[in-house]
Amino acid sequence: PTQSQIWFDKIINNIIKFGVPASGGFITSQTIITSKEGFILDGHHRFGQVMMADPSIGMKVLEVPLKIDLLVKIGKSYGEAIGNKSKA
């Protein structure tokens, strides 16, 4: 939801750079962040890498118990507070 697309070329480049994701590997040991509805706030390209390699592989997920609209607002506010510039 913080990006409107998952870029196929970025997924492929990450697979080339980091290797094919595997259970217990680097990519699958990184946590993705989701809303309570299951929307991915952070980690959508890593998720895409895993889905392309083997959809049965599990990933670490931090489910924040907030709806995505509120979670995006909080995330953007936090990012701005630590000096990140908003892209949109």
C-alpha positions in Angstrom: 0.0 0.0 0.0 2.9 2.4 0.3 3.7 1.5 -3.3 1.2 0.8 -6.0 3.2 -1.9 -7.8 5.6 -4.7 -7.2 8.3 -4.3 -9.7 9.1 -7.6 -11.5 12.6 -6.4 -12.5 13.4 -5.6 -8.8 12.3 -9.0 -7.7 14.5 -10.7 -10.4 17.5 -8.5 -9.7 17.2 -9.3 -6.0 17.1 -13.0 -6.8 20.2 -12.6 -8.9 21.9 -10.6 -6.2 20.9 -12.6 -3.1 20.2 -16.0 -4.7 17.0 -18.0 -4.8 15.1 -17.7 -1.5 15.1 -20.9 0.6 13.6 -21.9 3.9 15.9 -20.6 6.7 17.8 -18.4 4.2 18.6 -14.6 4.4 15.4 -13.5 2.6 13.0 -15.7 4.6 14.7 -14.7 7.9 13.8 -11.0 7.3 10.5 -9.9 8.8 7.8 -8.4 6.7 5.2 -6.0 8.2 1.5 -6.4 7.6 -1.7 -4.7 8.7 -4.4 -6.6 10.5 -6.1 -7.2 7.2 -3.0 -8.7 5.7 -1.8 -5.9 3.5 2.0 -5.7 3.3 3.4 -2.4 4.6 7.1 -3.4 4.3 8.6 -6.3 2.5 6.5 -6.7 -0.6 9.5 -7.3 -2.9 10.9 -9.9 -0.5 7.5 -11.5 -0.5 7.5 -11.5 -4.3 10.9 -13.2 -4.4 9.7 -16.0 -2.1 6.4 -16.4 -4.0 8.4 -16.8 -7.3 10.8 -19.2 -5.8 8.5 -21.4 -3.8 5.1 -20.3 -2.5 5.1 -22.9 0.2 8.1 -21.3 2.0 7.1 -19.5 5.2 8.3 -16.0 6.1 8.5 -14.1 9.4 5.6 -11.6 9.6 4.9 -8.9 12.1 1.2 -8.3 12.0 0.4 -4.8 13.4 -3.2 -4.8 14.8 -4.2 -1.7 12.9 -6.1 -1.1 9.7 -3.9 -0.3 6.7 -5.1 3.3 6.3 -4.0 4.2 9.8 -0.8 2.1 9.6 0.2 3.9 6.4 -0.4 7.3 8.1 1.6 6.3 11.1 4.4 4.9 9.0 4.6 8.1 6.9 4.6 10.3 10.0 7.4 8.2 11.6 9.4 8.3 8.4 9.2 12.0 8.1 10.1 12.4 11.8 13.3 10.5 11.3 14.2 12.5 8.1 12.9 10.4 5.3 11.3 12.4 2.5 7.8 11.3 1.3 7.8 10.1 -2.3 4.1 11.0 -2.8 
